[in-house]
Amino acid sequence: MSIKKISEGVWSLRSNDWDRRVFDELISLPYGTTYNAYLVKGSDKCALIDTTDPTKTYELINDLKRLNVRVDYVISNHAEQDHSGSIGDVLNLYPDAMVVTNSKCKDFLIDLLHIDSDKFLVVKEGDKLELGLKTLQFKITPWVHWPETMITFLEEEKILFTCDFFGSHLATSELYVTDESLVYMAAKRYYSEIMMPFRNNVRKNLEIVKSLSPKIIAPSHGPVYQDPKFIVNATEDWISDKVKNLVLIPYVSMHGSTKILVERLVQSLTDLNIEVIQFSLTKTDIGEIAIHMVDAATIVLATPTVLLGPHPAALYATYLVSALKPKTKYFGLIGSYGWGSKVVDIVSNMLSPLKPHIISPVLIKGMPKDEDLKKIDDLAIQISGLHKNL
Ligand SMILES: Cc1cc2nc3c(=O)[nH]c(=O)nc-3n(C[C@H](O)[C@H](O)[C@H](O)COP(=O)(O)O)c2cc1C
């Protein structure tokens, strides 16, 4: 764990998880991650904002002992265990401390961690907690990431503690953002995997953040933003309705027929000056695809028929697209089959909650012939026409 001073009486207590490569048994972490807690010491009281993952509890406890403080309040912005999982141990260290959170988060903490209900101080939108010369204000910001999420604003220093909001999975010894392009990609990946399904809520909560004009944004994953404009502007771009002249082609092919269609489509789209990214679904980390789903205008799924439906790798990708709810405008489907297929129905049904514009699918029998490749060229021309209206 590293202790870094942000300003007088304000510290970042960060556990770096350099070696972690999977989160939630789902998301890959190419750069590891961090769990950040923050300590705010007023002239009278001391508050710990969020805690750390249970695997790192010992580091947080050691740091609190090193700082030789008495914690009066544990602020819980979010009940997920990577931030709340050490609250029980912190309460054991400071038996008089109270957990400060909103009523929804309190319920979660009782359900998830069995924290005693009389250990809570429940706050509402706009409530303030005086620490003596330091004032914490609480803003209720649901769905960045769960329904109970809130953010905490240190008024005097204008530091905003946002927990998962604006997070990035990136282990780093640096307190602040140093390599902007690396943090941009890590934060975009984080947004795509965690926040994108709640784009409208992110938009509302971003307005709350802007209204506070923070000087520093301190999330609970990744580095602290010394220049909040960097992450606020990036998030504004990701949540906007703007899409890029970009086609993603996630594909799988067992014997090469679908791959021939994919390669022809990549060629035709490229000739039409459309940016294309091709992903092998059996080789690519799905997070790579999610990042580009943030702003791609079109996704064309390419799959052979397996037991009447899409190949399981394509089925999984389709499920993730429907769950992540990207702002993608157009969806296409191409692939090869042998004797009979329900791929179009299955994929269309799975995507139906997105109310997608599905471009006429191109399913061909067996290995592509010249006339099949012509259909792929026509598909590229259709996509190009649609992209002219972006
Ligand atoms: C395990 C397996 C199951 C298949 N099930 C079907 C099926 O239900 N319906 C069908 O039309 N073709 C089925 N096929 C045939 C493939 O869809 C066909 O060979 C196709 O051309 C494969 O495309 P690819 O070369 O891109 O892998 C199956 C093939 C395999 C290997």
The ligand as a Gaussian input file, in Angstrom:
#p B3LYP/6-31G(d) Opt

LIG

0 1
 C      -19.963000     -28.768000     -34.809000
 C      -20.626000     -28.302000     -36.074000
 C      -21.975000     -28.104000     -36.087000
 C      -22.603000     -27.638000     -37.239000
 N      -23.951000     -27.412000     -37.220000
 C      -24.551000     -26.926000     -38.313000
 C      -25.958000     -26.662000     -38.334000
 O      -26.666000     -26.899000     -37.378000
 N      -26.495000     -26.154000     -39.444000
 C      -25.739000     -25.892000     -40.553000
 O      -26.273000     -25.404000     -41.534000
 N      -24.418000     -26.151000     -40.573000
 C      -23.802000     -26.646000     -39.485000
 N      -22.473000     -26.908000     -39.494000
 C      -21.718000     -26.702000     -40.731000
 C      -21.002000     -25.365000     -40.768000
 O      -21.881000     -24.320000     -40.516000
 C      -20.373000     -25.186000     -42.132000
 O      -19.399000     -26.200000     -42.296000
 C      -19.764000     -23.849000     -42.372000
 O      -19.360000     -23.742000     -43.712000
 C      -18.568000     -23.631000     -41.459000
 O      -18.072000     -22.337000     -41.662000
 P      -16.543000     -21.967000     -41.261000
 O      -15.682000     -22.570000     -42.331000
 O      -16.490000     -20.510000     -41.255000
 O      -16.287000     -22.577000     -39.930000
 C      -21.852000     -27.407000     -38.387000
 C      -20.465000     -27.611000     -38.358000
 C      -19.863000     -28.072000     -37.222000
 C      -18.376000     -28.277000     -37.207000

